[in-house]
Amino acid sequence: MEGGIVKPDKTEFTECWRTSWKKPYIMRLAFSAGIGGLLFGYDTGVISGALLYIRDDFKSVDKQTWLQARAIVGAAFGGLFSDKYGRKKAILLADIVFFIGAVVMAAAVGPWMIILGRIFVGLGVGMASMTVPLYISEASPARIRGALVSTNGLLITGGQFLSYLINLAFTKTPGTWRWMLGVAGVPAVVQFFLMLSLPESPRWLYRQDKVKEARSILEKIYPAHEVEEEMKALQSSIEAEKAEGSIGEGLFSKLKNIWGNDVVRRGLYAGVTVQVAQQFVGINTVMYYSPTIVQFAGFASNKTALALSLITSGLNAVGSIVSMAFVDRYGRRRLMIISMFGIITCLVALSILFFEASSHAPPVSSFESLHFARNSTCPSFLQASEPSNWNCMSCLKASPDCAFCANGDSKYHPGACLAATDAIRGMCRGEQRTWYTNGCPSRFGIFAVLLLGAYIISYSPGMGTVPWIVNSEIYPLKYRGIGGGIAAVSNWVSNLIVSETFLTLTEAIGSAGTFLLFAGFSTIGLVAIFFLVPETKGLQFEEVEKMLEKGYRPRLCCSSKDDDDNDDDNSK
């Protein structure tokens, strides 16, 4: 406060937009690079719809679940490549690889071509997932860096939403899945040509002794009076590297010295923690169960499931906008902690709802099951020692070949456990009954749908977006690519573990137990974030480096006084 006038918070989102309109160049740079997030989101969203049609032509493709590992390689390679050849070239290479993969899949004449295309696309997505946030971060003013890096998260969720719309648009078009997968190449081409007109990261250029080029780019990004400060900060960072004798350090020397460097090691503790936590909150499991949750609400059609996918992806996008609005005002750490509390609450509540839904599922009636003739009844039910104890969930868990046909008078009354064939499904629906294969009717299913929305709203602004922001600013310049690559690899490895184990988990401990387990993982993640992740909002990269060099001590609260103290420290 000066002269009785309250000074505005320079990290408010309004300041971001005010600065951005004065500097449209910054916004063009952020959104052009952020198209890499669109590729990421579109690829993860489109394949779920495309597989419904691909399996009609190539049944073996649906079984290639190991292909998720392709992004791990891409993320690792992207980190190394961007450090050696530059962030811009890494993004351009990701576009080329992604485009090749999209074309190969669209033109596939056999399963091997789809697999090959998925490998190329995965490599491109992996490279883009760690390089794009890094590029935007290094080319953004510190006070609005979080909001600009959040554009990558916004375009990821926007890409998922776009993929669902395109899946819906091409459902009745000849060559359905070819169009779905081929369209993915369009944004890659658009980004490639947009990136050609954009500069390399000024910080990467400075480290390559291209000082004049770095200065000219900083002059387009920063106000005139801040350019010199940035140049001095970069010079100080490079001189510190020279003092350590590490300027010409090769790849293997970097890898060898990472754990001996206190700043990099502490940065990796924080970066890997948030990336692993992002996946172990169970986002993939929750999204997988969305059709089941819809059925709990009393709906069982594929169209309804698609509508839910559009809603959840829309909520994801809204959450990314919320992140853009608040991440530079309230901080990265605070958003993640609030996000984790919301996630844990929703997971525990979902676990209780799933348990109640399973316990109070409609019973299976022998009379109803034999109503359609004996050979239509699920064999597992006929062979059960105590069929009188079965309910809808018992039927569905008994075998993938079992389905539940609801009672004709009320879906909550005893129904039939039948063989899951197209012919029998037709018989069930022919009597105006509802056919269930993923979940069971529940009177309180609507609350599960609301909790799903609450989970997405809790996840997206914090844990959905912020881990990528943190990893774009937590490492020293020399290790920024390789550090971000290691963290991105940890993200994709965690993604693979969660995706490949959820079916085993649900079979072993049930869906309620699975949600409760992920609530436990989320609690561990919350504790780890509290103790290992520092606040980086508004700090120059060099200030982050100095903070990690001294060591990070967590505070028990985040009061406004603490924020004022931080602002005072940052201004020194």
N, C-alpha and C positions, 0 to 999 in steps of 0.2 A: 504494500500500500504506500502510495506517495501522495502527500498533500490531500489526504482524505479520499483519494480515488483508488479503487480496487483495480489492480493491473490484471488484464485477462490472462488466463492460462494458455501459454503458447502451444500446449500440446492438444488443445481441443480440436475436435474434428472440423469445426468451422474454420480453424486456422489452416488445417490441411487443405480444405477446398479453396480458401482465400489465396493461399500460396500457390495452389495448383493452377488456378485461373491466371495468376500472374506468370506462371511458368507452365504453359500448356505442353512444353517439351517434356516435362517430367511425367505428365499423365500419359502422353503418347508412348514414352519409353516403358512405363510400368504396364500398360495394357497390351502393348505389342509383345513384350516378353511374357506377360501373363497368359498369353494364348497357349503356352506350354502346359499350363494348368488345365486349360480346356481340353487338350489332347488327353491328359491324365484322366480327367473326369469322364470324358466321352468313352474312352476305352473300357474303363471299369463298369460303366453303365450299359453300354450297347451289347456287350457279349451275352448278358443274361437273357435278353430278348432274342438275340440272334440264334442262340443255342436251341431255342424251341423249334426253330425251322431247320437249322443245320443238321440236327440229329435225324431228321426225316430222310436226309440224303446220305449222311456219313455218321452212322451211329457211334463209331469208335471215338469220334472227336470229343464227345461229352465226358469221356473217361480220362482225358489228359489233364488232370488237376495239377500235376507237377509243374505245369507251365508257368505258374505264378512265380517260380524261382527266377524267371528270366529278368525280372525287374531288379533283382538283387545284383546281378552282374552289371546291368546298365547303370545302377546307382554308383557302384564301386568304380566302374570305368569312367563315368562322368566326373567324379571327384578328381581323379588323377589327370584326366584330359584337360579339365578346366584350369587346373593349376599350371599345367605346362604350356598350353596353347591359347588359353583365354576363355572367359565365360561366353562371349559372343559366338566363338567358333564351336563351342560345345553345344550351344542351343541350335545352331545351324545344322550340325551333324545329327542331333536328335531328330530334327524335322525330316532330314533325308531318310534316316533309318525308319522312322515312323511311317513316312509316305510309302516306302518300298513295301513295308509289311502290310499296309492297307490294300495296296494294289494286288499283292500276291494273294491275300485272302479273298478279295472280291473275284479274282480270276481263277480260283481253286478248281481243279478238276479231280481232286482226291483229298483224303484226310491229311496226307503228308504236306500238301501245300498250305492248308489252313494252319497246321502246326508250325510250319516254317514261318508263315506270316505272323502268327502270334508271337513267335520268338523275336522277330524284328521289331514288332510293335512294342513288346515288353522292354526290349533294350532301349528303345526311344523314350518310353515313359519313365523308365528308371533314371536315365540321364537327365531328362527334363525335371523330374521331381526334386532333384537336389540343386541343379544349376540355375533354374529360373529364379527361385527365391534369393539365391546368392547374388545373382546379377542385379536384380531390382534393389536389393539391400545396399550394395556397394555404390549404386548410382542415385541414392536417395538422401535428402537432407535428414539429419538425425532426428529432428523433432517430429517428422511425419513418416519416418521409415516404416514403422509398424503398419500404418494404414496402407501404404503403397504396397508392401509385401503381401498384405491381406488381399490385394486384388488377385493374386495367384489363387488363394483359397476360394474367392468368389467365383473365379472362372472354372475351378475344379467342380464346384457344386453346380455351376451353370452348365458345364459340359455333361454332367450326369442328367440334369433335367432335360437338356437338348436331346440326349440319347434316347430317353423314354418317349419324347415326342416323335422322334424319327422312327423309332421302333413301331409306334402306333401308326404313323403315316404310311409305312411300307408294308403293313401286314397283308394287304390284298394286292400288292404289286408283283408281277412276274419277277422271279429272281430275288425274292424278299430279302434273304439274309445277305446276298451279295451287295445290295444297295446299302443295307444297314452298316456293313463293315467298310465298304468302299468310300462312303461319304466321309469317313474319318480322315481320309487323306487331304480333304479340302482345307481345313484349318492349318494343317502342317505346311501346305503350299503358301497360304496367306501369311503365316508367321515368317516363313523363310524370306519372302521378299520384303516384309516390313523390317525384319532384323538387318537386312543388307543396308538400310538407310540409317541405322542406329550405330552409335559408337561402341567401342569396347569399354569394359569397366575401367573407370579412371584410376582406381586403386591398383588394379592388376597392371595397367600401363605404367604407373609410377614405379612399381617394383621391377619392371623390365627396363628401367632407365629412360623411358619415353616421357620425360617430365613435361615438355611443351604440349604434347597431345593430352596428357592428363589434365593440365591446367586449362586448356581450351574447353574440355568437356565440363570440368567443374564450374567454369564461368557460365555455362548454359544452365546449370542446375542450381547453383547457390547465388544469393545476392552478392553484389560486388565486394562488400565489406567482410564477407565470410570466406571468400575464396582463399585469401592469404592464410587464414587460420587453418583451413583444411590442408593446405600445402605444407605448413609448418608441422602439423600433426603427422602427416605422411612421412616427412623428412625425419622426424624424430623416431618413428617406428622403424624405418629402414636403417638408420644409424645404429639403433639398438641391435638389429640383426647383424650388422657388420661387426659390432663390438663382440658379439657372440661367435663370430666367424662362421655363420651359417647361411650366408647369402647364396653361395654356390652349391648348397647341399642337394644331393640327389635324392631320388625316391626312396631307396633303401635306407639311406641315412636318416631321412625324415621319419620313416616308420620305426626305425630303431630308437630314435631320440624322443618320440612322442611322449612316452611315459616318464621320461626323465625331465620333461619340461613341465613345471608346475602349472603354468598358464594353460597349456594345451590339455593337460590331464584333467584339470578342473573344468575346463570347457567341455571336454568329452563326457565327464560325469553328468553335467547338466544336459548336454545335447542328446546323449543316448537315453538318459532317463525319460525325457519328455517324449521321445519318439517311441520308445517301448511302451510307455504308459498310454500313448494315444491308441495303440492297437489292443492292449490288454484290458481296456475298459469294455471290450466286447462289442465294438461297433458292428463288426461283420456278423456276429451272432444275432444281434438285435435286428439288423436289416434282413438277415436270412429268415427270421421268424415273422417278418411282416405279413406274409400270406396267412400264417397260422393265427396271428392276432386279429386279422380281418375276419377269419372264420369264427373266432371267439365272439366277435361282435354280431354274429349271425349271418354273415355273408360268405359265400363259398365260390363265387365266380372268378375267372381269370381277369375279367374286365375290372372288377373291383380291386383286385390285387394290383393291377396296373395303375389304377387311379390312386391307390395308396402310395405307390412308388413315386408318382408325380407329386403328391402332397409332401412326402418325406424329403424328396430332393428339393422341393420348393422351400421347406423349412430350413434345410441345410443352407441354401442360398441366402435366406433372410439372416441366418445366424452369421454368415460371413460378412454381411453388411454391418451387423451389430459390432463385430470384431473391428472392422475398419473405423467405426465411430468411436470406439472406446479404448482400443489397445494402446494408443499414444497418450490418452488422458489418464487412465487408471493403471496401466502397466501390464506387462506380459504375465508376471508371476501371479498377480492378484486375479486376473481373468482365469488363469488355469486352476487356481485353488477354488474359486467360486464354481467353476465348471465341474470340478471333480466332486464337490459336495452335492451338486444337482444330479450328476450321473449316479453316484452311490445311492442316493435316495430313490431314484427312479428304478434302478436295478433291484433293490430290495423289494420295492413295491411290486414290480413285475414278477419277481420270484413268488411273492405271496399270492398274487392273482393266478399265476400258472398252477400253483399247488391247489388252490381252491377250485380252479376250473377242472383240474384232473380229478379231484376228490368228488366233485359234484357233477361230473359228466353224466349225460343220460345213460341209463342202464341198457345192456344188450338183452333183448328178449328172444328166447328160443322160438316163440311163436312168430315174431316178426322176421327172424332170420330164415325160418323155413317157409315163409309166406311166398317167396319167389321160386320155390322148388329147392330140393336138397343140394343139387349140384351147383347152385349159385351161392351157397353159404361159404364163408371163409373156412378152409380146411383146418386152420389153427383153432378156430372156435369149436369145430366138431370134435377135435382131438383133446380139448382142454379137460382137465380132471374136475374142475369146478366152474363150469360155464355160467352158473347162476351168479357168480361174483363179478362177472365181466361188466365193464361199462365201455363207453365210446373210446376212451383213451387206451384201455386194455386191448381193444380191437386193433387200433392203429399201431400200437407198439408191438403187437404180436408178430407182425410180418409186413413188409412193404407191399405184399400181395393182398392185404386186407383193407377194406374201406367201410365207412359207416353210412348207412342210409337212414336218414332221420324219419321219425314217425310222421305219418301223413296228417294227423290231427294237430299235433304240436311237436316242434323239433326238440322240445325239452322232455317229451315222454319217451319211454323205452323204444329203441329202434333196432335195426338189423345190422349184423356184422357179415358183410358179403365179400366175395372175391372181387378184387379191383381190376375188372376187365371192362373194355368199352361196351360190350353187349349188356352186361349187368348194370353198368352205370346208366345206360339208356333205359333199361327197365325201371330203375329207381326213379329217374327223372320223369319217366312216362306217367307215373302215378302222382306227379306234382310234389315229389319229395326232394329234399336237399341232400346232395352227395358230398361227404367230407373225406378228405384224404390227409390233410395236414393238421387240422385241429378239430375241436368239438364245439357244439353249441354251448353257450354260456350266457346266463342272464346278466352278468356284469361285464360282458366282453367289451362294451363301449368304453369302460374305464381303462382297459388294456390299450385300446387305440389312443386314448388321451395321454396315457403314460408314455406311449411310444413317441408321440409328438413332444411331450415334455423332455424326454431323453434327448431327442435330436436338438431341441432348443438349448438344452444344457451343454450338449457336446460341441456343437458347431462353433459358437463364438470363442470358446476357450480351447479345449483339447483338439478340436477339429482344425483350427487355423494356426494357433500360436506356436506349437512346436516347430513349424517351418520358419517362423519369424525368428525364434530364439536361435535356431541353428544357422541362420544367415548372418548373425552378428556376434556370436559368442567366441569365435576363434581368432587368433592372431592372423594377420594378412598372409603370412607365408604358409600357414597350415589351414587356411579357410576352405579350400577345395577338398583336401584330403580329410579334414575333420568333418565337414558336411557330408562327404561321401560315406564315411564310417557310420555316422548317425543315420543316414538314409538307408544304408544296408541293414542296420539294426531294426529300422521301421519295417522294411519289407520282409525280413526274416520273422519278425513277430507276427506280421500279417499272415505269413505262410503257416506258422505254427497254429494260430487261432483258427484259420480257415480249415486246416486239415484235421483238427482234433475235435471240432464242435460236435460232429455226428457221434463220435466215440463217447464224448462226455454226456451227451443227452441220452444215449443208450445206457450208460453206466449209472448216472445219478439223476436222470430226468431233466426236463426243461427247467423246472423250478430250481433244482440244484445247480444247473449250469449258470443261470442268472445270478444266483447267490455267490457262486464261485467267482464270477467276474466282478461282483461287488467287493469281494475280498481282495482281488487283484487291484481294483481301483483304490481301495484304502491304502494298500502298500504304495501304490503310485503317488497318492496324495502326500504321504509321509516323505517319500523320496524327493518329490518336488519341493516340499517345504525346506528340507535340509540341504539340497544340492543345487537348486536353481536360483541364481541371483536375479535381481531386477535390472534390466538393461534399457528401459524406456528413456529416450531423450539423450542417451550417452553416445558420444562419438566412439568409433571402434577402438581408438587408442585408449579412451577412458575405461572401456570394458576390460581391455587388456591389463591396465594398471590395477583395476579392482580385483581381478582374478589373481594377479601376482601377489597381492597382499593377503589373499584368502577371503572366503565369503562366510559370514556369520548370519544365520537367519534371525529375523525379528519375530517376536510373538504376535505382533499386530502391525497393521499398516495404517497408522493414523495420518491425518493431514499434516501433523507436525513432522512426522517422519518424511513425508513427501517434500515439505518445505526445506527440511535439512538436506535431502538429496539434491533438490534444485540448487541450494546454496553451494553444495559440494561440486555440482556439475559446472557451476558458473565460475569456479575458481580456476 
